Amino acid sequence: MRALISVSDKDGVVEFAKGLAGLGFEILSTGGTYQLLKDNGVAAVEVSEYTKSPEMFEGRVKTLHPKIHGGILYKRDDSSHAAQAKEFEIGGIDLVCVNLYPFKATIARTNDFAEIIENIDIGGPAMVRSAAKNFADVLIITDILDYDEVLEKLRSSSADMDFRRSLMIKAYEHTASYDAMIANYMNERFNGGFGDKKFITGTKVFTTRYGENPHQKGALYEFENFFSQNFKALKGEASFNNMTDINGALMLATSFGEAPAVAICKHANPCGFAIKSNLLESYTEALKCDPISAYGGVVAINGTLDRELALKMHEIFIEVIIAANVTDEALEVYSDKKRTKIFTQENKFLVRSDDKFDFKHIDGGFVYQERDFIQDDEVKNAKCVTTRSASSIEFTDLEIAWKVAALTKSNCVVYVKNSSLVAIGMGMTSRVDAARAAVAKARDLGLDISGCALASEAFFPFRDSIDIANEVGVKNIVQPGGSIRDDDVIAAANEHDMAMYFTGIRHFLH
Protein backbone atom coordinates (compact mmCIF):
# COMPACT_ATOMS: atom_id res chain seq x y z
CA MET A 1 0.00 0.00 0.00
CA ARG A 2 1.20 3.48 -0.79
CA ALA A 3 0.15 6.93 0.45
CA LEU A 4 1.03 10.34 -0.94
CA ILE A 5 1.06 13.17 1.60
CA SER A 6 1.56 16.81 0.58
CA VAL A 7 -0.03 19.43 2.83
CA SER A 8 0.19 23.15 3.51
CA ASP A 9 -1.58 22.86 6.87
CA LYS A 10 0.79 20.52 8.69
CA ASP A 11 -1.14 20.20 11.95
CA GLY A 12 -1.36 16.52 12.88
CA VAL A 13 0.31 15.28 9.71
CA VAL A 14 3.29 13.67 11.47
CA GLU A 15 1.02 11.58 13.69
CA PHE A 16 -1.15 10.70 10.69
CA ALA A 17 1.85 9.60 8.64
CA LYS A 18 3.18 7.52 11.52
CA GLY A 19 -0.21 5.86 11.83
CA LEU A 20 -0.20 5.01 8.12
CA ALA A 21 3.35 3.70 8.28
CA GLY A 22 2.33 1.50 11.19
CA LEU A 23 -0.36 0.00 8.95
CA GLY A 24 2.21 -0.86 6.31
CA PHE A 25 1.88 2.12 4.00
CA GLU A 26 4.88 3.38 2.02
CA ILE A 27 4.84 7.19 2.38
CA LEU A 28 5.53 9.49 -0.59
CA SER A 29 5.84 13.19 0.07
CA THR A 30 7.05 16.53 -1.29
CA GLY A 31 8.89 19.66 -0.21
CA GLY A 32 8.25 20.92 3.28
CA THR A 33 5.98 18.01 4.16
CA TYR A 34 8.69 15.51 3.22
CA GLN A 35 11.27 17.36 5.33
CA LEU A 36 8.93 17.53 8.33
CA LEU A 37 8.16 13.82 8.15
CA LYS A 38 11.82 12.92 7.74
CA ASP A 39 12.82 15.14 10.69
CA ASN A 40 10.24 13.32 12.84
CA GLY A 41 11.38 9.82 11.99
CA VAL A 42 8.92 8.92 9.25
CA ALA A 43 10.63 6.90 6.49
CA ALA A 44 9.15 8.93 3.64
CA VAL A 45 10.25 8.84 0.01
CA GLU A 46 10.48 12.13 -1.85
CA VAL A 47 8.24 12.25 -4.93
CA SER A 48 11.12 13.32 -7.18
CA GLU A 49 13.04 10.23 -6.09
CA TYR A 50 10.02 8.01 -6.69
CA THR A 51 9.35 9.39 -10.19
CA LYS A 52 13.06 9.82 -11.06
CA SER A 53 12.05 13.25 -12.28
CA PRO A 54 13.31 16.38 -10.49
CA GLU A 55 11.14 19.20 -9.24
CA MET A 56 11.23 21.93 -11.88
CA PHE A 57 10.50 25.61 -12.28
CA GLU A 58 10.85 26.56 -8.61
CA GLY A 59 8.61 23.70 -7.54
CA ARG A 60 5.81 24.52 -9.97
CA VAL A 61 6.17 21.02 -11.44
CA LYS A 62 6.73 18.13 -9.06
CA THR A 63 3.67 15.88 -8.82
CA LEU A 64 2.45 16.38 -12.41
CA HIS A 65 3.86 13.07 -13.57
CA PRO A 66 2.38 9.81 -14.99
CA LYS A 67 3.78 7.76 -12.11
CA ILE A 68 1.81 9.97 -9.71
CA HIS A 69 -1.43 10.51 -11.59
CA GLY A 70 -1.33 7.08 -13.21
CA GLY A 71 -0.85 5.53 -9.78
CA ILE A 72 -3.84 7.44 -8.48
CA LEU A 73 -6.17 7.10 -11.46
CA TYR A 74 -5.86 3.56 -12.79
CA LYS A 75 -8.81 1.33 -11.96
CA ARG A 76 -7.63 -1.66 -9.97
CA ASP A 77 -10.38 -3.99 -11.18
CA ASP A 78 -9.87 -3.13 -14.88
CA SER A 79 -7.52 -5.66 -16.51
CA SER A 80 -6.52 -3.22 -19.25
CA HIS A 81 -5.64 -0.55 -16.68
CA ALA A 82 -3.72 -3.07 -14.57
CA ALA A 83 -1.77 -4.24 -17.62
CA GLN A 84 -0.80 -0.69 -18.58
CA ALA A 85 0.27 0.08 -15.03
CA LYS A 86 2.52 -2.98 -15.10
CA GLU A 87 3.88 -2.13 -18.57
CA PHE A 88 4.85 1.40 -17.58
CA GLU A 89 5.98 0.47 -14.07
CA ILE A 90 3.32 2.55 -12.39
CA GLY A 91 2.65 1.51 -8.81
CA GLY A 92 -0.69 2.13 -7.18
CA ILE A 93 -1.18 5.06 -4.83
CA ASP A 94 -3.96 4.03 -2.50
CA LEU A 95 -4.32 7.11 -0.31
CA VAL A 96 -3.83 10.80 -1.09
CA CYS A 97 -3.65 13.38 1.70
CA VAL A 98 -3.54 16.94 0.34
CA ASN A 99 -4.61 20.39 1.44
CA LEU A 100 -3.84 23.33 -0.77
CA TYR A 101 -1.50 26.31 -0.86
CA PRO A 102 -2.73 29.00 1.57
CA PHE A 103 -4.21 31.39 -0.99
CA LYS A 104 -6.64 32.90 1.51
CA ALA A 105 -3.93 33.59 4.07
CA THR A 106 -1.73 35.09 1.34
CA ILE A 107 -4.30 37.63 0.09
CA ALA A 108 -5.01 38.59 3.71
CA ARG A 109 -1.31 39.21 4.31
CA THR A 110 -0.09 40.90 1.13
CA ASN A 111 -1.14 42.77 -1.99
CA ASP A 112 1.96 41.64 -3.90
CA PHE A 113 0.44 40.09 -7.01
CA ALA A 114 3.51 38.04 -7.89
CA GLU A 115 3.47 36.40 -4.46
CA ILE A 116 -0.27 35.85 -4.69
CA ILE A 117 0.12 34.11 -8.04
CA GLU A 118 2.77 31.78 -6.60
CA ASN A 119 0.31 30.73 -3.92
CA ILE A 120 -2.17 29.36 -6.44
CA ASP A 121 -1.88 25.59 -6.13
CA ILE A 122 -1.78 23.55 -9.34
CA GLY A 123 -0.50 20.08 -8.51
CA GLY A 124 -2.54 19.87 -5.30
CA PRO A 125 -5.99 20.33 -6.89
CA ALA A 126 -4.99 17.97 -9.70
CA MET A 127 -4.12 15.22 -7.22
CA VAL A 128 -7.25 15.85 -5.16
CA ARG A 129 -9.48 15.67 -8.21
CA SER A 130 -7.72 12.56 -9.52
CA ALA A 131 -8.04 10.73 -6.22
CA ALA A 132 -11.66 11.83 -5.82
CA LYS A 133 -12.49 10.59 -9.31
CA ASN A 134 -11.04 7.17 -8.43
CA PHE A 135 -12.51 7.16 -4.90
CA ALA A 136 -13.50 3.50 -5.17
CA ASP A 137 -9.80 2.59 -5.11
CA VAL A 138 -8.17 5.62 -3.49
CA LEU A 139 -8.91 7.32 -0.18
CA ILE A 140 -8.72 11.11 -0.53
CA ILE A 141 -8.20 13.17 2.64
CA THR A 142 -8.41 16.96 2.50
CA ASP A 143 -9.51 17.75 6.06
CA ILE A 144 -7.13 17.39 9.01
CA LEU A 145 -10.15 16.61 11.21
CA ASP A 146 -10.57 13.33 9.30
CA TYR A 147 -7.13 11.91 10.15
CA ASP A 148 -8.19 9.94 13.21
CA GLU A 149 -11.30 8.49 11.59
CA VAL A 150 -9.36 7.43 8.48
CA LEU A 151 -6.80 5.60 10.61
CA GLU A 152 -9.54 3.89 12.61
CA LYS A 153 -11.37 2.81 9.43
CA LEU A 154 -8.14 1.39 8.01
CA ARG A 155 -7.32 -0.46 11.22
CA SER A 156 -10.77 -2.03 11.35
CA SER A 157 -10.98 -2.65 7.57
CA SER A 158 -14.22 -0.64 7.52
CA ALA A 159 -13.39 2.01 4.91
CA ASP A 160 -16.48 1.03 2.92
CA MET A 161 -17.94 2.69 -0.17
CA ASP A 162 -20.12 5.09 1.82
CA PHE A 163 -17.09 6.36 3.73
CA ARG A 164 -15.03 6.67 0.55
CA ARG A 165 -17.86 8.54 -1.12
CA SER A 166 -18.12 10.99 1.77
CA LEU A 167 -14.40 11.77 1.45
CA MET A 168 -14.82 12.20 -2.31
CA ILE A 169 -17.62 14.74 -1.86
CA LYS A 170 -15.57 16.66 0.69
CA ALA A 171 -12.62 16.68 -1.73
CA TYR A 172 -14.61 18.24 -4.55
CA GLU A 173 -16.07 20.78 -2.12
CA HIS A 174 -12.48 21.61 -1.15
CA THR A 175 -11.24 22.23 -4.70
CA ALA A 176 -14.46 23.97 -5.77
CA SER A 177 -14.34 26.46 -2.90
CA TYR A 178 -10.60 27.00 -3.51
CA ASP A 179 -11.10 27.83 -7.19
CA ALA A 180 -14.14 29.98 -6.36
CA MET A 181 -12.03 31.97 -3.89
CA ILE A 182 -9.37 32.60 -6.53
CA ALA A 183 -11.90 33.61 -9.21
CA ASN A 184 -13.72 35.93 -6.80
CA TYR A 185 -10.44 37.51 -5.73
CA MET A 186 -9.37 38.16 -9.32
CA ASN A 187 -12.74 39.71 -10.15
CA GLU A 188 -12.57 41.81 -6.99
CA ARG A 189 -9.10 43.03 -7.90
CA PHE A 190 -9.61 43.66 -11.61
CA ASN A 191 -13.38 43.90 -12.24
CA GLY A 192 -14.68 45.74 -9.20
CA GLY A 193 -16.16 42.54 -7.80
CA PHE A 194 -18.65 42.12 -10.64
CA GLY A 195 -17.14 39.63 -13.08
CA ASP A 196 -18.97 37.42 -15.55
CA LYS A 197 -19.24 34.74 -12.87
CA LYS A 198 -19.98 35.09 -9.16
CA PHE A 199 -19.33 32.25 -6.73
CA ILE A 200 -21.00 32.17 -3.33
CA THR A 201 -19.69 29.44 -1.06
CA GLY A 202 -20.39 28.65 2.56
CA THR A 203 -19.68 25.96 5.11
CA LYS A 204 -22.57 24.19 6.82
CA VAL A 205 -22.86 24.96 10.53
CA PHE A 206 -25.98 22.91 11.24
CA THR A 207 -29.13 21.53 9.67
CA THR A 208 -32.34 23.16 10.85
CA ARG A 209 -35.38 21.01 11.66
CA TYR A 210 -36.96 22.45 8.51
CA GLY A 211 -37.00 25.64 6.46
CA GLU A 212 -39.55 28.45 6.65
CA ASN A 213 -42.26 25.76 6.71
CA PRO A 214 -42.26 22.12 7.85
CA HIS A 215 -42.32 20.73 4.30
CA GLN A 216 -39.04 22.52 3.41
CA LYS A 217 -35.50 21.42 4.25
CA GLY A 218 -33.11 24.02 5.69
CA ALA A 219 -29.60 24.59 7.02
CA LEU A 220 -27.29 27.39 8.19
CA TYR A 221 -24.13 28.01 6.17
CA GLU A 222 -21.43 30.45 7.18
CA PHE A 223 -18.73 32.64 5.64
CA GLU A 224 -15.30 32.85 7.27
CA ASN A 225 -16.25 30.72 10.31
CA PHE A 226 -18.38 33.56 11.68
CA PHE A 227 -21.03 31.45 13.39
CA SER A 228 -18.58 28.75 14.46
CA GLN A 229 -16.70 31.43 16.40
CA ASN A 230 -19.57 33.69 17.44
CA PHE A 231 -22.68 31.62 17.97
CA LYS A 232 -23.22 29.18 20.82
CA ALA A 233 -26.50 27.52 21.72
CA LEU A 234 -27.13 27.58 25.46
CA LYS A 235 -30.75 26.49 25.33
CA GLY A 236 -32.69 25.06 22.39
CA GLU A 237 -32.03 24.71 18.67
CA ALA A 238 -32.20 27.59 16.22
CA SER A 239 -34.71 27.19 13.40
CA PHE A 240 -34.44 28.60 9.88
CA ASN A 241 -36.81 31.44 10.78
CA ASN A 242 -35.00 32.05 14.07
CA MET A 243 -31.77 32.70 12.18
CA THR A 244 -33.30 35.28 9.85
CA ASP A 245 -34.97 37.00 12.79
CA ILE A 246 -31.75 36.91 14.83
CA ASN A 247 -29.99 38.57 11.91
CA GLY A 248 -32.44 41.48 11.92
CA ALA A 249 -32.15 41.99 15.67
CA LEU A 250 -28.38 41.61 15.64
CA MET A 251 -27.91 44.20 12.87
CA LEU A 252 -29.84 46.75 14.89
CA ALA A 253 -28.35 46.01 18.32
CA THR A 254 -24.80 46.23 16.94
CA SER A 255 -25.31 49.55 15.16
CA PHE A 256 -24.46 51.71 18.17
CA GLY A 257 -21.04 50.51 19.26
CA GLU A 258 -20.81 49.59 22.93
CA ALA A 259 -24.06 51.31 23.90
CA PRO A 260 -26.42 49.25 26.11
CA ALA A 261 -28.80 48.66 23.21
CA VAL A 262 -31.69 46.20 23.20
CA ALA A 263 -33.50 45.34 19.97
CA ILE A 264 -36.76 43.41 19.74
CA CYS A 265 -37.70 42.01 16.35
CA LYS A 266 -40.56 40.05 14.86
CA HIS A 267 -40.23 38.55 11.40
CA ALA A 268 -36.88 40.36 11.05
CA ASN A 269 -38.46 43.81 11.56
CA PRO A 270 -37.96 45.99 14.66
CA CYS A 271 -40.90 46.22 17.05
CA GLY A 272 -38.90 47.64 19.94
CA PHE A 273 -35.58 49.36 20.48
CA ALA A 274 -33.96 51.48 23.13
CA ILE A 275 -30.63 52.73 24.43
CA LYS A 276 -30.90 53.79 28.06
CA SER A 277 -28.47 53.89 30.99
CA ASN A 278 -28.41 50.10 31.40
CA LEU A 279 -29.71 46.98 29.65
CA LEU A 280 -32.63 46.44 32.04
CA GLU A 281 -33.91 49.95 31.42
CA SER A 282 -33.28 49.59 27.69
CA TYR A 283 -35.34 46.40 27.51
CA THR A 284 -38.15 47.88 29.62
CA GLU A 285 -38.41 50.91 27.33
CA ALA A 286 -38.01 48.88 24.13
CA LEU A 287 -40.91 46.62 25.11
CA LYS A 288 -43.29 49.58 25.42
CA CYS A 289 -43.22 50.26 21.68
CA ASP A 290 -45.15 47.10 20.74
CA PRO A 291 -45.48 44.47 23.50
CA ILE A 292 -48.05 42.55 21.45
CA SER A 293 -45.63 41.94 18.58
CA ALA A 294 -42.77 41.31 21.01
CA TYR A 295 -44.62 38.22 22.25
CA GLY A 296 -42.86 35.26 20.60
CA GLY A 297 -40.23 37.57 19.14
CA VAL A 298 -36.44 37.80 19.14
CA VAL A 299 -34.46 39.98 21.55
CA ALA A 300 -30.85 40.99 20.91
CA ILE A 301 -28.91 42.27 23.94
CA ASN A 302 -25.70 44.23 23.39
CA GLY A 303 -24.16 43.09 26.65
CA THR A 304 -24.74 40.48 29.35
CA LEU A 305 -28.05 38.83 30.11
CA ASP A 306 -27.95 38.63 33.90
CA ARG A 307 -30.49 37.34 36.41
CA GLU A 308 -32.23 40.70 36.96
CA LEU A 309 -32.77 41.26 33.24
CA ALA A 310 -33.80 37.62 32.74
CA LEU A 311 -36.47 37.93 35.43
CA LYS A 312 -37.94 40.96 33.67
CA MET A 313 -37.87 39.29 30.25
CA HIS A 314 -39.36 36.13 31.75
CA GLU A 315 -42.66 38.01 32.25
CA ILE A 316 -43.66 37.43 28.61
CA PHE A 317 -42.93 34.66 26.13
CA ILE A 318 -39.86 35.47 24.06
CA GLU A 319 -38.94 32.76 21.56
CA VAL A 320 -35.27 33.69 21.03
CA ILE A 321 -32.70 35.62 23.03
CA ILE A 322 -29.27 36.42 21.58
CA ALA A 323 -26.90 38.13 24.00
CA ALA A 324 -23.23 38.99 23.97
CA ASN A 325 -22.93 36.96 27.17
CA VAL A 326 -25.27 35.04 29.47
CA THR A 327 -24.78 34.27 33.16
CA ASP A 328 -25.56 30.88 34.68
CA GLU A 329 -28.09 32.57 36.95
CA ALA A 330 -29.94 33.98 33.92
CA LEU A 331 -30.08 30.54 32.33
CA GLU A 332 -31.54 29.14 35.53
CA VAL A 333 -34.35 31.72 35.37
CA TYR A 334 -35.35 30.24 32.01
CA SER A 335 -35.16 26.60 33.07
CA ASP A 336 -38.98 26.43 33.12
CA LYS A 337 -39.46 28.07 29.69
CA LYS A 338 -39.14 25.09 27.38
CA ARG A 339 -39.87 27.03 24.19
CA THR A 340 -37.44 29.89 24.79
CA LYS A 341 -34.12 29.50 22.97
CA ILE A 342 -31.02 31.28 24.23
CA PHE A 343 -27.84 31.91 22.27
CA THR A 344 -24.65 33.80 23.04
CA GLN A 345 -21.53 35.05 21.29
CA GLU A 346 -19.48 34.82 24.49
CA ASN A 347 -18.23 38.37 24.00
CA LYS A 348 -18.48 41.57 26.01
CA PHE A 349 -20.61 43.12 23.26
CA LEU A 350 -22.41 41.68 20.26
CA VAL A 351 -20.45 41.48 17.02
CA ARG A 352 -21.41 41.06 13.39
CA SER A 353 -19.48 39.96 10.34
CA ASP A 354 -20.09 43.03 8.13
CA ASP A 355 -19.76 41.06 4.88
CA LYS A 356 -18.92 43.37 2.00
CA PHE A 357 -21.61 41.95 -0.26
CA ASP A 358 -25.31 41.15 -0.23
CA PHE A 359 -27.46 38.97 -2.47
CA LYS A 360 -31.03 37.78 -2.86
CA HIS A 361 -32.46 34.80 -4.65
CA ILE A 362 -34.95 35.50 -7.42
CA ASP A 363 -36.58 32.85 -9.57
CA GLY A 364 -33.92 31.66 -12.00
CA GLY A 365 -30.95 33.37 -10.37
CA PHE A 366 -29.90 35.96 -7.83
CA VAL A 367 -29.19 39.67 -7.66
CA TYR A 368 -25.90 40.67 -6.10
CA GLN A 369 -24.76 44.01 -4.73
CA GLU A 370 -22.34 45.81 -2.47
CA ARG A 371 -23.74 45.77 1.03
CA ASP A 372 -25.53 48.86 2.30
CA PHE A 373 -23.63 50.24 5.27
CA ILE A 374 -25.10 53.02 7.41
CA GLN A 375 -22.26 55.34 8.32
CA ASP A 376 -22.20 56.90 11.78
CA ASP A 377 -21.90 60.45 10.42
CA GLU A 378 -24.80 60.44 7.95
CA VAL A 379 -27.11 62.45 10.21
CA LYS A 380 -24.25 64.53 11.60
CA ASN A 381 -23.45 65.64 8.05
CA ALA A 382 -27.09 66.06 7.03
CA LYS A 383 -28.33 69.43 5.78
CA CYS A 384 -30.94 71.30 7.80
CA VAL A 385 -33.50 72.54 5.25
CA THR A 386 -35.93 74.24 7.63
CA THR A 387 -36.01 77.36 9.74
CA ARG A 388 -35.98 75.37 12.95
CA SER A 389 -33.02 73.13 13.86
CA ALA A 390 -32.83 70.29 16.39
CA SER A 391 -31.20 70.58 19.78
CA SER A 392 -28.30 68.27 20.68
CA ILE A 393 -30.60 65.96 22.65
CA GLU A 394 -33.12 65.88 19.80
CA PHE A 395 -30.28 65.16 17.40
CA THR A 396 -29.49 61.92 19.25
CA ASP A 397 -33.04 60.74 18.61
CA LEU A 398 -32.67 61.62 14.93
CA GLU A 399 -29.51 59.52 14.68
CA ILE A 400 -31.16 56.52 16.33
CA ALA A 401 -34.31 56.84 14.22
CA TRP A 402 -32.23 57.04 11.04
CA LYS A 403 -30.35 53.81 11.75
CA VAL A 404 -33.50 51.97 12.76
CA ALA A 405 -35.20 53.11 9.54
CA ALA A 406 -32.26 51.96 7.43
CA LEU A 407 -32.57 48.46 8.94
CA THR A 408 -36.35 48.21 8.54
CA LYS A 409 -38.25 46.89 5.53
CA SER A 410 -39.34 49.61 3.10
CA ASN A 411 -41.54 51.56 2.99
CA CYS A 412 -41.02 52.57 6.61
CA VAL A 413 -41.24 55.41 9.09
CA VAL A 414 -39.66 55.37 12.53
CA TYR A 415 -40.51 57.48 15.56
CA VAL A 416 -37.96 57.81 18.39
CA LYS A 417 -38.24 59.69 21.67
CA ASN A 418 -35.66 59.86 24.45
CA SER A 419 -33.52 57.20 22.71
CA SER A 420 -36.42 54.74 22.52
CA LEU A 421 -38.49 53.53 19.59
CA VAL A 422 -42.06 54.67 20.25
CA ALA A 423 -43.76 53.90 16.94
CA ILE A 424 -42.90 52.21 13.67
CA GLY A 425 -44.57 51.40 10.39
CA MET A 426 -42.83 49.12 7.91
CA GLY A 427 -43.14 47.05 4.79
CA MET A 428 -46.02 49.10 3.41
CA THR A 429 -46.70 49.83 -0.25
CA SER A 430 -47.33 53.46 0.65
CA ARG A 431 -45.21 55.59 2.97
CA VAL A 432 -48.26 57.51 4.19
CA ASP A 433 -49.89 54.18 5.08
CA ALA A 434 -46.78 53.31 7.09
CA ALA A 435 -47.09 56.64 8.90
CA ARG A 436 -50.78 56.08 9.64
CA ALA A 437 -50.18 52.50 10.86
CA ALA A 438 -47.39 53.60 13.19
CA VAL A 439 -49.44 56.43 14.68
CA ALA A 440 -52.54 54.26 15.06
CA LYS A 441 -50.64 51.57 16.99
CA ALA A 442 -48.96 54.17 19.23
CA ARG A 443 -52.37 55.62 20.05
CA ASP A 444 -53.82 52.17 20.77
CA LEU A 445 -50.98 51.57 23.22
CA GLY A 446 -51.42 54.96 24.83
CA LEU A 447 -47.91 56.09 23.97
CA ASP A 448 -47.00 59.77 24.02
CA ILE A 449 -44.91 60.48 20.93
CA SER A 450 -45.10 64.25 21.08
CA GLY A 451 -41.72 65.90 20.61
CA CYS A 452 -40.24 62.80 18.97
CA ALA A 453 -37.96 62.40 15.98
CA LEU A 454 -39.22 60.86 12.74
CA ALA A 455 -37.05 59.10 10.16
CA SER A 456 -37.85 57.74 6.74
CA GLU A 457 -35.40 55.55 4.82
CA ALA A 458 -36.43 57.22 1.52
CA PHE A 459 -37.85 60.60 0.62
CA PHE A 460 -41.39 61.71 1.38
CA PRO A 461 -43.10 62.12 -2.01
CA PHE A 462 -45.90 64.28 -0.61
CA ARG A 463 -46.53 66.45 2.44
CA ASP A 464 -49.28 64.13 3.77
CA SER A 465 -46.86 62.16 6.00
CA ILE A 466 -45.58 65.44 7.44
CA ASP A 467 -49.11 66.52 8.26
CA ILE A 468 -49.76 63.20 10.02
CA ALA A 469 -46.51 63.64 11.95
CA ASN A 470 -47.62 67.08 13.08
CA GLU A 471 -50.90 65.69 14.44
CA VAL A 472 -48.95 63.58 16.95
CA GLY A 473 -46.41 66.26 17.83
CA VAL A 474 -43.31 65.24 15.85
CA LYS A 475 -40.70 68.00 16.12
CA ASN A 476 -37.75 66.67 14.10
CA ILE A 477 -37.51 64.75 10.84
CA VAL A 478 -34.63 63.14 8.96
CA GLN A 479 -34.96 61.79 5.44
CA PRO A 480 -32.82 61.49 2.31
CA GLY A 481 -34.58 64.21 0.31
CA GLY A 482 -34.58 64.16 -3.46
CA SER A 483 -38.29 64.26 -4.29
CA ILE A 484 -39.59 66.57 -7.01
CA ARG A 485 -41.89 67.86 -4.25
CA ASP A 486 -39.18 68.52 -1.68
CA ASP A 487 -40.18 72.19 -1.60
CA ASP A 488 -43.75 71.23 -0.61
CA VAL A 489 -42.47 68.89 2.10
CA ILE A 490 -40.08 71.52 3.47
CA ALA A 491 -42.86 74.10 3.46
CA ALA A 492 -45.07 71.73 5.46
CA ALA A 493 -42.31 71.21 8.01
CA ASN A 494 -41.79 74.97 8.37
CA GLU A 495 -45.54 75.48 8.64
CA HIS A 496 -45.60 73.06 11.60
CA ASP A 497 -42.39 74.48 13.14
CA MET A 498 -40.48 71.24 12.64
CA ALA A 499 -36.78 70.74 12.01
CA MET A 500 -36.03 68.69 8.92
CA TYR A 501 -32.71 67.27 7.75
CA PHE A 502 -31.76 65.82 4.36
CA THR A 503 -29.01 63.19 4.39
CA GLY A 504 -28.81 62.74 0.61
CA ILE A 505 -28.52 58.99 1.19
CA ARG A 506 -31.33 56.48 0.64
CA HIS A 507 -31.50 53.16 2.49
CA PHE A 508 -34.12 50.99 0.81
CA LEU A 509 -34.41 47.52 2.32
CA HIS A 510 -36.56 45.25 0.15
JOURGI-V654822 format. One line per field, one symbol per residue. ss: DSSP state (a for helix, b for strand, c for the rest). phi: phi as a letter, one per 30 degrees, with the letter a starting at -180 (. if undefined). Layout:
BEGIN
ss=???
phi=???
END
This chain:
BEGIN
ss=cbbbbbbcccccaaaaaaaaaacccbbbbcaaaaaaaaaccccbbbaaaaaccccbccccbccccaaaaaaaacccccaaaaaaaaacccccccbbbbbcccaaaaaaacccaaaaaaccccaaaaaaaaaaacccccbbbccaaaaaaaaaaaacccccaaaaaaaaaaaaaaaaaaaaaaaaaaaaaaccccccccccccbbbbbbcccccccccbbbbbcccaaaaacbbbbccccaaaaaaaaaaaaaacccccccbbbbbbccbbbbbbbcccaaaaaaaaaaacaaaacccbbbbbbbbcaaaaaaaccccccbbbbbbbcaaaaaaaaaccccbbbbccccccccccccbbbbbbccbbbbbbccccccccccccbbcccbcccaaaaaaaaaaaaaaaccccccbbbbbccbbbbbbcccccaaaaaaaaaaaaaaccccccccbbbbcccccccaaaaaaaaccccbbbbccccccaaaaaaaaaacccbbbbcccccccc
phi=.bbcbabddcdiddddddddddcjddccabhddedddddcicddcdeddddhbddbhhidbbcdbeddddddddddccdddddddddchcddccbbcbbcedddddddcbcdddddedccdcddeddddddddcddcbdcccbddceddddddddchcdddddddddddddddddddddddddddddddcbiibddbbccbbcdcacdeaddbedcdaaccbchiddecbabdcaicddededddeedddeddcdbicdddbccbbhicdbaaabcdadddddedddddadddddicccccdlcdcdddddddddbdcdbbbbeabddddddecdccdddcbbbchbdbdbbdhedbbabdbejlacbadddccddcddecdcdcbddbdddddddddddedddddcceddbbbcbbhibdcaabbicdbdddddddddddddedidccdidcbbbdbdddbdedddddddcidcbbbadijddceddddddddechccbbcdibcbebc
END
